[in-house]
Amino acid sequence: MYLPRAFREDRLEILHELVRSHPLGLLISSGPQGLQASPLPFLLYPDEGEYGVQPG
């Protein structure tokens, strides 16, 4: 996905705060019966790994 530099966010603390303040997202998919929205929780372990880890 193209993201213009003016809208890019690279600060890790800001990105982590976004995940903490909005922990639920929607995965939108298209199938034979139309669009489907599935809730998807965002989990973050900020102290693991170089940038934090989302468990898989």
C-alpha distance matrix in Angstrom:
0.0 3.8 6.3 9.8 12.4 14.6 12.5 11.8 14.3 15.7 19.1 19.8 22.5 20.4 17.7 20.6 22.3 19.4 19.7 23.5 23.7 21.4 22.2 21.4 18.2 17.8 16.2 16.1 17.0 18.7 21.9 25.2 26.4 23.4 20.8 21.5 20.5 21.3 21.9 20.4 22.0 20.4 22.9 22.9 25.5 24.9 27.8 26.8 24.8 23.4 20.8 22.2 22.0 20.9 23.6 22.8
3.8 0.0 3.8 6.5 9.4 11.7 10.4 10.1 13.3 15.0 18.6 19.9 22.6 20.3 18.2 21.6 23.0 20.3 21.2 24.8 24.8 22.9 24.2 23.7 20.7 20.5 19.4 19.2 20.3 21.8 25.2 28.3 29.4 26.2 23.6 24.5 23.4 24.5 24.8 23.4 24.8 22.9 25.3 24.9 27.4 26.3 29.1 28.4 26.3 24.5 21.9 23.8 24.0 23.4 26.3 25.8
6.3 3.8 0.0 3.8 6.4 8.3 6.7 6.5 9.9 12.0 15.4 17.2 19.6 17.1 15.4 19.0 20.2 17.6 19.0 22.5 22.3 20.8 22.5 22.4 19.7 20.2 19.8 20.0 21.7 23.6 27.1 30.4 31.1 27.8 24.9 25.5 23.9 24.7 24.5 23.0 23.9 21.7 24.0 23.3 25.7 24.3 27.2 27.0 25.1 23.0 20.2 22.1 22.9 22.4 25.7 25.8
9.8 6.5 3.8 0.0 3.8 5.4 5.6 6.5 10.4 12.6 15.9 18.3 20.6 18.0 17.0 20.8 21.6 19.3 21.2 24.5 24.1 23.0 25.0 25.2 22.7 23.4 23.2 23.3 25.2 26.9 30.5 33.7 34.3 30.8 28.0 28.7 27.1 28.1 27.8 26.3 27.0 24.7 26.9 25.9 28.2 26.3 29.2 29.2 27.3 24.9 22.2 24.4 25.6 25.5 28.9 29.2
12.4 9.4 6.4 3.8 0.0 3.8 5.4 5.1 8.5 10.2 13.3 16.2 18.5 16.2 15.8 19.5 20.4 18.7 20.9 23.9 23.7 23.2 25.3 26.0 24.0 25.2 25.2 25.8 27.8 29.9 33.4 36.7 37.3 33.9 30.9 31.3 29.4 30.1 29.3 27.6 27.7 25.0 26.8 25.3 27.2 24.9 27.4 27.8 25.8 23.0 20.5 23.1 24.8 25.2 28.8 29.5
14.6 11.7 8.3 5.4 3.8 0.0 3.8 5.8 8.6 11.3 13.6 16.8 18.3 15.5 15.8 19.5 19.7 18.0 20.7 23.4 22.6 22.3 24.9 25.7 23.9 25.2 25.7 26.2 28.6 30.7 34.4 37.6 37.8 34.3 31.2 31.6 29.5 30.3 29.4 27.9 28.0 25.4 27.3 25.9 27.9 25.6 28.3 29.1 27.5 24.8 22.0 24.3 26.2 26.4 30.1 31.0
12.5 10.4 6.7 5.6 5.4 3.8 0.0 3.8 6.6 10.0 12.3 14.9 16.4 13.3 13.0 16.8 16.9 14.7 17.3 20.2 19.4 18.7 21.3 21.9 20.0 21.4 22.1 22.7 25.3 27.5 31.2 34.5 34.6 31.1 27.9 28.1 25.8 26.6 25.5 24.1 24.2 21.8 23.9 22.8 25.1 23.1 26.1 26.8 25.5 23.2 20.0 21.9 23.5 23.3 27.0 27.9
11.8 10.1 6.5 6.5 5.1 5.8 3.8 0.0 3.8 6.5 9.5 11.9 14.0 11.5 10.8 14.6 15.5 13.7 15.9 18.8 18.8 18.3 20.4 21.4 19.6 21.3 21.7 22.8 25.2 27.7 31.3 34.8 35.1 31.8 28.5 28.4 26.0 26.3 25.2 23.2 23.1 20.3 22.0 20.4 22.5 20.3 23.1 23.6 22.1 19.6 16.6 18.8 20.5 20.7 24.4 25.4
14.3 13.3 9.9 10.4 8.5 8.6 6.6 3.8 0.0 3.8 5.9 8.4 10.2 7.8 7.4 11.2 12.1 10.9 13.2 15.8 16.1 16.2 18.2 19.8 18.6 20.9 21.7 23.3 26.0 28.9 32.3 36.0 36.0 32.9 29.5 28.9 26.1 26.0 24.3 22.1 21.4 18.2 19.5 17.6 19.4 17.0 19.8 20.6 19.4 17.0 13.8 15.8 17.9 18.5 22.2 23.7
15.7 15.0 12.0 12.6 10.2 11.3 10.0 6.5 3.8 0.0 3.8 6.1 8.9 8.1 7.5 10.7 12.5 12.2 13.9 16.3 17.3 17.8 19.2 21.1 20.3 22.7 23.2 25.2 27.7 30.7 34.0 37.7 38.0 35.1 31.6 30.8 28.1 27.5 25.8 23.1 22.1 18.6 19.2 16.8 17.9 15.1 17.4 18.1 16.6 13.8 11.0 13.6 16.1 17.3 21.1 22.7
19.1 18.6 15.4 15.9 13.3 13.6 12.3 9.5 5.9 3.8 0.0 3.8 5.6 5.5 6.4 8.8 10.2 11.0 12.9 14.6 15.7 16.9 18.4 20.9 20.8 23.6 24.6 27.0 29.6 32.8 36.1 39.8 39.9 37.0 33.5 32.3 29.3 28.5 26.3 23.6 22.0 18.4 18.5 15.7 16.4 13.2 15.4 16.8 15.9 13.2 10.4 12.7 15.7 17.2 21.0 23.2
19.8 19.9 17.2 18.3 16.2 16.8 14.9 11.9 8.4 6.1 3.8 0.0 3.8 5.4 5.1 6.1 8.5 9.9 10.8 12.3 14.2 15.5 16.2 19.0 19.2 22.3 23.2 26.0 28.6 32.0 35.0 38.8 38.8 36.2 32.7 31.1 28.1 26.8 24.4 21.4 19.5 15.8 15.3 12.2 12.7 9.5 11.7 13.1 12.5 10.2 7.1 9.0 12.1 13.9 17.5 20.0
22.5 22.6 19.6 20.6 18.5 18.3 16.4 14.0 10.2 8.9 5.6 3.8 0.0 3.8 5.5 5.2 6.1 8.7 10.1 10.5 12.1 14.2 15.3 18.5 19.3 22.7 24.2 27.1 30.0 33.4 36.5 40.3 40.0 37.4 33.7 32.0 28.6 27.3 24.5 21.8 19.4 15.8 15.2 12.2 12.6 9.3 11.6 13.9 14.3 12.5 9.6 10.3 13.5 15.0 18.5 21.4
20.4 20.3 17.1 18.0 16.2 15.5 13.3 11.5 7.8 8.1 5.5 5.4 3.8 0.0 3.8 5.5 5.1 6.3 8.9 9.9 10.5 12.2 14.1 16.9 17.4 20.6 22.3 24.8 27.9 31.3 34.6 38.2 37.8 35.0 31.3 29.8 26.5 25.5 22.9 20.6 18.6 15.2 15.5 13.2 14.6 11.8 14.8 16.8 17.0 15.3 11.9 12.6 15.2 15.9 19.6 22.1
17.7 18.2 15.4 17.0 15.8 15.8 13.0 10.8 7.4 7.5 6.4 5.1 5.5 3.8 0.0 3.8 5.4 5.1 6.6 8.8 10.0 10.7 12.0 14.5 14.6 17.7 19.1 21.7 24.6 28.1 31.2 35.0 34.7 32.0 28.3 26.8 23.6 22.5 20.0 17.4 15.7 12.2 12.8 10.7 12.6 10.4 13.8 15.0 15.0 13.6 9.9 10.3 12.4 12.7 16.5 18.7
20.6 21.6 19.0 20.8 19.5 19.5 16.8 14.6 11.2 10.7 8.8 6.1 5.2 5.5 3.8 0.0 3.8 5.4 5.2 6.2 8.7 10.0 10.4 13.6 14.6 18.1 19.6 22.7 25.6 29.2 32.1 35.8 35.4 33.0 29.3 27.3 24.0 22.4 19.5 16.7 14.2 10.7 10.3 7.7 9.3 7.2 10.8 12.4 13.2 12.6 9.1 8.3 10.3 10.8 14.3 17.1
22.3 23.0 20.2 21.6 20.4 19.7 16.9 15.5 12.1 12.5 10.2 8.5 6.1 5.1 5.4 3.8 0.0 3.8 5.4 5.0 6.0 8.4 9.9 13.2 14.6 18.2 20.4 23.3 26.5 30.1 33.1 36.7 36.0 33.4 29.7 27.7 24.1 22.8 19.7 17.4 14.9 11.8 11.9 10.1 11.8 10.0 13.4 15.6 16.8 16.2 12.8 11.9 13.8 13.8 17.1 19.9
19.4 20.3 17.6 19.3 18.7 18.0 14.7 13.7 10.9 12.2 11.0 9.9 8.7 6.3 5.1 5.4 3.8 0.0 3.8 5.5 5.3 6.0 8.2 10.8 11.5 15.0 17.2 19.8 23.2 26.6 29.8 33.4 32.6 29.9 26.1 24.4 20.8 19.8 17.0 15.0 13.0 10.3 11.6 10.6 13.4 12.2 15.9 17.4 18.2 17.7 13.9 13.2 14.3 13.6 17.0 19.2
19.7 21.2 19.0 21.2 20.9 20.7 17.3 15.9 13.2 13.9 12.9 10.8 10.1 8.9 6.6 5.2 5.4 3.8 0.0 3.8 5.6 5.2 5.5 8.4 9.6 13.2 15.2 18.3 21.5 25.1 28.0 31.6 30.9 28.5 24.8 22.6 19.1 17.5 14.5 12.1 9.7 6.6 7.8 7.3 10.5 10.3 14.1 15.2 16.2 16.4 12.8 11.2 11.6 10.2 13.4 15.6
23.5 24.8 22.5 24.5 23.9 23.4 20.2 18.8 15.8 16.3 14.6 12.3 10.5 9.9 8.8 6.2 5.0 5.5 3.8 0.0 3.8 5.6 5.7 9.4 11.7 15.5 17.9 21.1 24.3 28.0 30.7 34.2 33.2 31.0 27.3 24.9 21.2 19.4 16.0 13.8 10.7 8.2 8.2 7.6 10.2 10.1 13.6 15.3 17.2 17.7 14.4 12.2 12.8 11.8 14.5 17.2
23.7 24.8 22.3 24.1 23.7 22.6 19.4 18.8 16.1 17.3 15.7 14.2 12.1 10.5 10.0 8.7 6.0 5.3 5.6 3.8 0.0 3.8 6.1 9.1 11.3 15.0 17.9 20.7 24.2 27.7 30.6 34.0 32.7 30.2 26.5 24.3 20.5 19.2 15.8 14.4 11.9 10.2 11.2 11.3 14.0 13.7 17.2 19.1 20.8 20.9 17.5 15.7 16.4 15.1 17.7 20.2
21.4 22.9 20.8 23.0 23.2 22.3 18.7 18.3 16.2 17.8 16.9 15.5 14.2 12.2 10.7 10.0 8.4 6.0 5.2 5.6 3.8 0.0 3.8 5.7 7.6 11.2 14.2 16.9 20.4 23.9 26.7 30.1 28.8 26.4 22.7 20.5 16.7 15.5 12.3 11.1 9.2 8.0 10.3 11.3 14.7 15.0 18.7 19.9 21.3 21.6 18.0 16.2 16.2 14.2 16.7 18.5
22.2 24.2 22.5 25.0 25.3 24.9 21.3 20.4 18.2 19.2 18.4 16.2 15.3 14.1 12.0 10.4 9.9 8.2 5.5 5.7 6.1 3.8 0.0 3.8 6.8 10.4 13.1 16.4 19.5 23.2 25.7 29.1 27.9 25.9 22.3 19.6 15.9 13.9 10.4 8.6 5.8 4.9 7.0 9.0 12.4 13.7 17.2 18.0 19.6 20.6 17.3 14.9 14.1 11.6 13.5 15.3
21.4 23.7 22.4 25.2 26.0 25.7 21.9 21.4 19.8 21.1 20.9 19.0 18.5 16.9 14.5 13.6 13.2 10.8 8.4 9.4 9.1 5.7 3.8 0.0 3.8 7.0 10.0 13.1 16.3 19.8 22.3 25.6 24.2 22.2 18.7 15.9 12.2 10.3 6.7 5.8 4.5 5.8 8.9 11.7 15.3 16.9 20.4 20.7 22.1 23.1 19.8 17.5 16.2 13.1 14.6 15.6
18.2 20.7 19.7 22.7 24.0 23.9 20.0 19.6 18.6 20.3 20.8 19.2 19.3 17.4 14.6 14.6 14.6 11.5 9.6 11.7 11.3 7.6 6.8 3.8 0.0 3.8 6.7 9.6 13.0 16.5 19.3 22.7 21.6 19.3 15.6 13.2 9.6 8.4 5.8 5.1 6.1 7.1 10.8 13.3 17.1 18.4 22.0 21.9 22.7 23.5 20.0 18.3 16.9 13.7 15.4 15.7
17.8 20.5 20.2 23.4 25.2 25.2 21.4 21.3 20.9 22.7 23.6 22.3 22.7 20.6 17.7 18.1 18.2 15.0 13.2 15.5 15.0 11.2 10.4 7.0 3.8 0.0 3.8 6.1 9.5 12.9 15.6 19.0 17.8 15.5 11.9 9.5 5.9 5.4 4.6 5.5 8.4 10.1 13.8 16.5 20.2 21.7 25.3 24.8 25.3 26.1 22.8 21.2 19.5 16.1 17.4 16.9
16.2 19.4 19.8 23.2 25.2 25.7 22.1 21.7 21.7 23.2 24.6 23.2 24.2 22.3 19.1 19.6 20.4 17.2 15.2 17.9 17.9 14.2 13.1 10.0 6.7 3.8 0.0 3.8 6.4 10.1 12.8 16.4 15.9 13.7 10.2 8.1 5.6 5.1 6.4 6.5 10.0 11.4 14.9 17.5 21.1 22.7 26.1 25.1 25.1 26.0 22.9 21.6 19.4 16.1 17.1 15.8
16.1 19.2 20.0 23.3 25.8 26.2 22.7 22.8 23.3 25.2 27.0 26.0 27.1 24.8 21.7 22.7 23.3 19.8 18.3 21.1 20.7 16.9 16.4 13.1 9.6 6.1 3.8 0.0 3.8 7.0 10.1 13.6 13.0 10.4 6.8 5.7 4.6 6.5 8.9 10.0 13.6 15.1 18.7 21.2 24.8 26.2 29.6 28.7 28.5 29.1 26.1 25.0 23.0 19.7 20.8 19.2
17.0 20.3 21.7 25.2 27.8 28.6 25.3 25.2 26.0 27.7 29.6 28.6 30.0 27.9 24.6 25.6 26.5 23.2 21.5 24.3 24.2 20.4 19.5 16.3 13.0 9.5 6.4 3.8 0.0 3.8 6.6 10.3 10.5 8.3 5.7 5.3 6.6 8.1 11.4 12.3 16.1 17.7 21.0 23.6 26.9 28.6 31.8 30.4 30.1 30.8 28.0 27.0 24.7 21.4 22.0 19.9
18.7 21.8 23.6 26.9 29.9 30.7 27.5 27.7 28.9 30.7 32.8 32.0 33.4 31.3 28.1 29.2 30.1 26.6 25.1 28.0 27.7 23.9 23.2 19.8 16.5 12.9 10.1 7.0 3.8 0.0 3.8 7.1 7.8 5.5 4.4 6.2 8.9 11.1 14.6 16.0 19.7 21.5 24.7 27.3 30.7 32.3 35.5 34.1 33.6 34.2 31.5 30.6 28.3 25.1 25.6 23.3
21.9 25.2 27.1 30.5 33.4 34.4 31.2 31.3 32.3 34.0 36.1 35.0 36.5 34.6 31.2 32.1 33.1 29.8 28.0 30.7 30.6 26.7 25.7 22.3 19.3 15.6 12.8 10.1 6.6 3.8 0.0 3.8 5.4 5.2 6.3 7.5 11.0 12.7 16.4 17.9 21.7 23.8 26.8 29.6 32.8 34.7 37.8 36.1 35.7 36.6 34.1 33.0 30.4 27.1 27.1 24.5
25.2 28.3 30.4 33.7 36.7 37.6 34.5 34.8 36.0 37.7 39.8 38.8 40.3 38.2 35.0 35.8 36.7 33.4 31.6 34.2 34.0 30.1 29.1 25.6 22.7 19.0 16.4 13.6 10.3 7.1 3.8 0.0 3.8 5.6 8.5 10.1 13.9 15.7 19.5 21.3 25.1 27.3 30.3 33.2 36.4 38.4 41.4 39.7 39.3 40.4 37.8 36.7 34.1 30.7 30.6 27.9
26.4 29.4 31.1 34.3 37.3 37.8 34.6 35.1 36.0 38.0 39.9 38.8 40.0 37.8 34.7 35.4 36.0 32.6 30.9 33.2 32.7 28.8 27.9 24.2 21.6 17.8 15.9 13.0 10.5 7.8 5.4 3.8 0.0 3.8 7.0 8.4 12.2 14.3 18.0 20.4 24.1 26.7 29.8 32.9 36.2 38.3 41.4 40.0 39.9 41.0 38.3 37.0 34.4 30.9 30.8 28.4
23.4 26.2 27.8 30.8 33.9 34.3 31.1 31.8 32.9 35.1 37.0 36.2 37.4 35.0 32.0 33.0 33.4 29.9 28.5 31.0 30.2 26.4 25.9 22.2 19.3 15.5 13.7 10.4 8.3 5.5 5.2 5.6 3.8 0.0 3.8 6.6 10.2 13.0 16.6 18.9 22.6 24.9 28.3 31.2 34.7 36.4 39.7 38.5 38.3 39.1 36.2 35.1 32.8 29.4 29.8 27.6
20.8 23.6 24.9 28.0 30.9 31.2 27.9 28.5 29.5 31.6 33.5 32.7 33.7 31.3 28.3 29.3 29.7 26.1 24.8 27.3 26.5 22.7 22.3 18.7 15.6 11.9 10.2 6.8 5.7 4.4 6.3 8.5 7.0 3.8 0.0 3.8 6.8 10.0 13.3 15.6 19.3 21.4 24.9 27.7 31.3 32.9 36.3 35.3 35.1 35.9 32.9 31.7 29.6 26.2 26.8 24.9
21.5 24.5 25.5 28.7 31.3 31.6 28.1 28.4 28.9 30.8 32.3 31.1 32.0 29.8 26.8 27.3 27.7 24.4 22.6 24.9 24.3 20.5 19.6 15.9 13.2 9.5 8.1 5.7 5.3 6.2 7.5 10.1 8.4 6.6 3.8 0.0 3.8 6.5 10.0 12.5 16.2 18.7 22.0 25.1 28.6 30.5 33.8 32.7 32.9 34.0 31.0 29.5 27.2 23.6 24.0 22.2
20.5 23.4 23.9 27.1 29.4 29.5 25.8 26.0 26.1 28.1 29.3 28.1 28.6 26.5 23.6 24.0 24.1 20.8 19.1 21.2 20.5 16.7 15.9 12.2 9.6 5.9 5.6 4.6 6.6 8.9 11.0 13.9 12.2 10.2 6.8 3.8 0.0 3.8 6.6 9.3 12.9 15.4 18.8 21.9 25.5 27.3 30.7 29.9 30.3 31.3 28.2 26.6 24.5 20.9 21.5 20.2
21.3 24.5 24.7 28.1 30.1 30.3 26.6 26.3 26.0 27.5 28.5 26.8 27.3 25.5 22.5 22.4 22.8 19.8 17.5 19.4 19.2 15.5 13.9 10.3 8.4 5.4 5.1 6.5 8.1 11.1 12.7 15.7 14.3 13.0 10.0 6.5 3.8 0.0 3.8 6.3 9.9 12.8 15.9 19.2 22.7 24.9 28.1 27.2 27.8 29.2 26.3 24.3 21.8 18.2 18.4 17.0
21.9 24.8 24.5 27.8 29.3 29.4 25.5 25.2 24.3 25.8 26.3 24.4 24.5 22.9 20.0 19.5 19.7 17.0 14.5 16.0 15.8 12.3 10.4 6.7 5.8 4.6 6.4 8.9 11.4 14.6 16.4 19.5 18.0 16.6 13.3 10.0 6.6 3.8 0.0 3.8 6.6 9.8 12.9 16.3 19.8 22.0 25.3 24.7 25.8 27.2 24.1 21.9 19.7 16.0 16.4 15.8
20.4 23.4 23.0 26.3 27.6 27.9 24.1 23.2 22.1 23.1 23.6 21.4 21.8 20.6 17.4 16.7 17.4 15.0 12.1 13.8 14.4 11.1 8.6 5.8 5.1 5.5 6.5 10.0 12.3 16.0 17.9 21.3 20.4 18.9 15.6 12.5 9.3 6.3 3.8 0.0 3.8 6.6 9.6 13.0 16.4 18.6 21.9 21.1 22.0 23.5 20.6 18.3 16.0 12.3 12.8 12.3
22.0 24.8 23.9 27.0 27.7 28.0 24.2 23.1 21.4 22.1 22.0 19.5 19.4 18.6 15.7 14.2 14.9 13.0 9.7 10.7 11.9 9.2 5.8 4.5 6.1 8.4 10.0 13.6 16.1 19.7 21.7 25.1 24.1 22.6 19.3 16.2 12.9 9.9 6.6 3.8 0.0 3.8 6.4 9.9 13.3 15.6 18.8 18.4 19.8 21.5 18.6 15.9 13.8 10.3 10.9 11.5
20.4 22.9 21.7 24.7 25.0 25.4 21.8 20.3 18.2 18.6 18.4 15.8 15.8 15.2 12.2 10.7 11.8 10.3 6.6 8.2 10.2 8.0 4.9 5.8 7.1 10.1 11.4 15.1 17.7 21.5 23.8 27.3 26.7 24.9 21.4 18.7 15.4 12.8 9.8 6.6 3.8 0.0 3.8 6.6 10.2 12.2 15.5 15.3 16.5 17.9 14.9 12.3 10.6 7.4 9.1 10.5
22.9 25.3 24.0 26.9 26.8 27.3 23.9 22.0 19.5 19.2 18.5 15.3 15.2 15.5 12.8 10.3 11.9 11.6 7.8 8.2 11.2 10.3 7.0 8.9 10.8 13.8 14.9 18.7 21.0 24.7 26.8 30.3 29.8 28.3 24.9 22.0 18.8 15.9 12.9 9.6 6.4 3.8 0.0 3.8 6.9 9.6 12.5 12.2 14.1 16.0 13.4 10.2 8.3 5.5 6.8 9.4
22.9 24.9 23.3 25.9 25.3 25.9 22.8 20.4 17.6 16.8 15.7 12.2 12.2 13.2 10.7 7.7 10.1 10.6 7.3 7.6 11.3 11.3 9.0 11.7 13.3 16.5 17.5 21.2 23.6 27.3 29.6 33.2 32.9 31.2 27.7 25.1 21.9 19.2 16.3 13.0 9.9 6.6 3.8 0.0 3.8 5.8 9.0 9.1 11.0 12.6 10.1 6.7 5.7 4.8 7.3 10.6
25.5 27.4 25.7 28.2 27.2 27.9 25.1 22.5 19.4 17.9 16.4 12.7 12.6 14.6 12.6 9.3 11.8 13.4 10.5 10.2 14.0 14.7 12.4 15.3 17.1 20.2 21.1 24.8 26.9 30.7 32.8 36.4 36.2 34.7 31.3 28.6 25.5 22.7 19.8 16.4 13.3 10.2 6.9 3.8 0.0 3.8 5.7 5.8 8.6 10.8 9.2 5.5 5.1 6.3 7.8 11.5
24.9 26.3 24.3 26.3 24.9 25.6 23.1 20.3 17.0 15.1 13.2 9.5 9.3 11.8 10.4 7.2 10.0 12.2 10.3 10.1 13.7 15.0 13.7 16.9 18.4 21.7 22.7 26.2 28.6 32.3 34.7 38.4 38.3 36.4 32.9 30.5 27.3 24.9 22.0 18.6 15.6 12.2 9.6 5.8 3.8 0.0 3.8 5.7 7.8 8.8 6.9 4.0 6.3 8.5 10.9 14.4
27.8 29.1 27.2 29.2 27.4 28.3 26.1 23.1 19.8 17.4 15.4 11.7 11.6 14.8 13.8 10.8 13.4 15.9 14.1 13.6 17.2 18.7 17.2 20.4 22.0 25.3 26.1 29.6 31.8 35.5 37.8 41.4 41.4 39.7 36.3 33.8 30.7 28.1 25.3 21.9 18.8 15.5 12.5 9.0 5.7 3.8 0.0 3.8 6.6 8.1 7.9 5.7 7.9 10.9 12.4 15.9
26.8 28.4 27.0 29.2 27.8 29.1 26.8 23.6 20.6 18.1 16.8 13.1 13.9 16.8 15.0 12.4 15.6 17.4 15.2 15.3 19.1 19.9 18.0 20.7 21.9 24.8 25.1 28.7 30.4 34.1 36.1 39.7 40.0 38.5 35.3 32.7 29.9 27.2 24.7 21.1 18.4 15.3 12.2 9.1 5.8 5.7 3.8 0.0 3.8 6.8 7.4 5.0 5.8 9.1 10.1 13.3
24.8 26.3 25.1 27.3 25.8 27.5 25.5 22.1 19.4 16.6 15.9 12.5 14.3 17.0 15.0 13.2 16.8 18.2 16.2 17.2 20.8 21.3 19.6 22.1 22.7 25.3 25.1 28.5 30.1 33.6 35.7 39.3 39.9 38.3 35.1 32.9 30.3 27.8 25.8 22.0 19.8 16.5 14.1 11.0 8.6 7.8 6.6 3.8 0.0 3.8 5.6 5.1 6.1 9.8 11.2 13.6
23.4 24.5 23.0 24.9 23.0 24.8 23.2 19.6 17.0 13.8 13.2 10.2 12.5 15.3 13.6 12.6 16.2 17.7 16.4 17.7 20.9 21.6 20.6 23.1 23.5 26.1 26.0 29.1 30.8 34.2 36.6 40.4 41.0 39.1 35.9 34.0 31.3 29.2 27.2 23.5 21.5 17.9 16.0 12.6 10.8 8.8 8.1 6.8 3.8 0.0 3.8 5.9 8.3 11.9 14.0 16.3
20.8 21.9 20.2 22.2 20.5 22.0 20.0 16.6 13.8 11.0 10.4 7.1 9.6 11.9 9.9 9.1 12.8 13.9 12.8 14.4 17.5 18.0 17.3 19.8 20.0 22.8 22.9 26.1 28.0 31.5 34.1 37.8 38.3 36.2 32.9 31.0 28.2 26.3 24.1 20.6 18.6 14.9 13.4 10.1 9.2 6.9 7.9 7.4 5.6 3.8 0.0 3.8 6.8 9.8 12.8 15.2
22.2 23.8 22.1 24.4 23.1 24.3 21.9 18.8 15.8 13.6 12.7 9.0 10.3 12.6 10.3 8.3 11.9 13.2 11.2 12.2 15.7 16.2 14.9 17.5 18.3 21.2 21.6 25.0 27.0 30.6 33.0 36.7 37.0 35.1 31.7 29.5 26.6 24.3 21.9 18.3 15.9 12.3 10.2 6.7 5.5 4.0 5.7 5.0 5.1 5.9 3.8 0.0 3.8 7.0 9.7 12.6
22.0 24.0 22.9 25.6 24.8 26.2 23.5 20.5 17.9 16.1 15.7 12.1 13.5 15.2 12.4 10.3 13.8 14.3 11.6 12.8 16.4 16.2 14.1 16.2 16.9 19.5 19.4 23.0 24.7 28.3 30.4 34.1 34.4 32.8 29.6 27.2 24.5 21.8 19.7 16.0 13.8 10.6 8.3 5.7 5.1 6.3 7.9 5.8 6.1 8.3 6.8 3.8 0.0 3.8 6.1 8.9
20.9 23.4 22.4 25.5 25.2 26.4 23.3 20.7 18.5 17.3 17.2 13.9 15.0 15.9 12.7 10.8 13.8 13.6 10.2 11.8 15.1 14.2 11.6 13.1 13.7 16.1 16.1 19.7 21.4 25.1 27.1 30.7 30.9 29.4 26.2 23.6 20.9 18.2 16.0 12.3 10.3 7.4 5.5 4.8 6.3 8.5 10.9 9.1 9.8 11.9 9.8 7.0 3.8 0.0 3.8 6.4
23.6 26.3 25.7 28.9 28.8 30.1 27.0 24.4 22.2 21.1 21.0 17.5 18.5 19.6 16.5 14.3 17.1 17.0 13.4 14.5 17.7 16.7 13.5 14.6 15.4 17.4 17.1 20.8 22.0 25.6 27.1 30.6 30.8 29.8 26.8 24.0 21.5 18.4 16.4 12.8 10.9 9.1 6.8 7.3 7.8 10.9 12.4 10.1 11.2 14.0 12.8 9.7 6.1 3.8 0.0 3.8
22.8 25.8 25.8 29.2 29.5 31.0 27.9 25.4 23.7 22.7 23.2 20.0 21.4 22.1 18.7 17.1 19.9 19.2 15.6 17.2 20.2 18.5 15.3 15.6 15.7 16.9 15.8 19.2 19.9 23.3 24.5 27.9 28.4 27.6 24.9 22.2 20.2 17.0 15.8 12.3 11.5 10.5 9.4 10.6 11.5 14.4 15.9 13.3 13.6 16.3 15.2 12.6 8.9 6.4 3.8 0.0
